[in-house]
């Protein structure tokens, strides 16, 4: 099985619709070439039309490591 390279410059980002606030797409982005936020016009399956999607971080508060209670 191939190993995942940990020294890659590409990050996985989620794309959120500006109109319906639904995260429907994930993209890999090269952070060296595009340091700003990614903005794409894509199809929104909830509204069933093309709208602007803006980059957010992948997890949006889910799957974060919680602090252990002692």
C-alpha positions as CSV (number, residue, x, y, z in Angstrom):
1,X,0.0,0.0,0.0
2,X,1.3,3.5,-0.8
3,X,2.2,5.8,2.0
4,X,0.6,9.2,2.3
5,X,3.2,12.0,1.9
6,X,3.2,14.2,4.9
7,X,5.4,17.0,3.4
8,X,2.9,17.9,0.7
9,X,1.9,21.6,0.2
10,X,-1.7,20.6,-0.7
11,X,-4.4,21.1,1.9
12,X,-8.0,19.7,1.8
13,X,-10.5,22.5,2.1
14,X,-14.3,22.6,2.1
15,X,-16.4,24.8,-0.1
16,X,-19.5,26.4,1.4
17,X,-22.3,28.0,-0.5
18,X,-22.8,31.7,0.2
19,X,-26.6,31.5,-0.2
20,X,-27.6,28.2,1.4
21,X,-24.6,27.7,3.8
22,X,-24.2,24.1,2.7
23,X,-20.8,22.5,2.4
24,X,-21.2,20.4,-0.8
25,X,-17.7,20.2,-2.2
26,X,-14.1,19.5,-1.1
27,X,-11.0,20.5,-3.1
28,X,-7.3,20.1,-2.6
29,X,-5.6,23.5,-2.8
30,X,-1.9,24.3,-3.2
31,X,-1.3,26.8,-0.4
32,X,2.0,28.1,-2.0
33,X,0.4,29.1,-5.3
34,X,-2.9,30.3,-3.9
35,X,-2.5,31.8,-0.4
36,X,-5.9,33.6,-0.5
37,X,-9.3,32.0,0.0
38,X,-10.6,30.0,-2.9
39,X,-13.8,31.3,-4.5
40,X,-15.6,29.2,-7.2
41,X,-18.9,29.3,-8.9
42,X,-20.4,25.8,-8.7
43,X,-23.8,24.0,-8.7
44,X,-25.6,24.1,-5.4
45,X,-27.7,20.9,-5.1
46,X,-30.0,22.4,-2.4
47,X,-31.0,25.5,-4.4
48,X,-30.6,23.6,-7.7
49,X,-28.7,26.5,-9.4
50,X,-25.1,27.8,-9.8
51,X,-23.9,30.0,-6.9
52,X,-20.6,31.2,-5.4
53,X,-18.8,28.8,-3.1
54,X,-16.1,30.1,-0.6
55,X,-13.3,28.2,1.0
56,X,-13.5,27.1,4.7
57,X,-11.5,24.7,6.7
58,X,-12.3,21.1,6.3
59,X,-13.7,20.1,9.7
60,X,-15.8,23.2,10.7
61,X,-15.7,22.1,14.3
62,X,-16.3,18.4,13.8
63,X,-13.8,15.7,14.5
64,X,-11.6,18.0,16.6
65,X,-9.6,16.5,19.4
66,X,-11.2,17.4,22.7
67,X,-9.3,18.0,25.8
68,X,-9.3,15.1,28.3
69,X,-11.0,15.7,31.6
70,X,-8.9,14.7,34.6
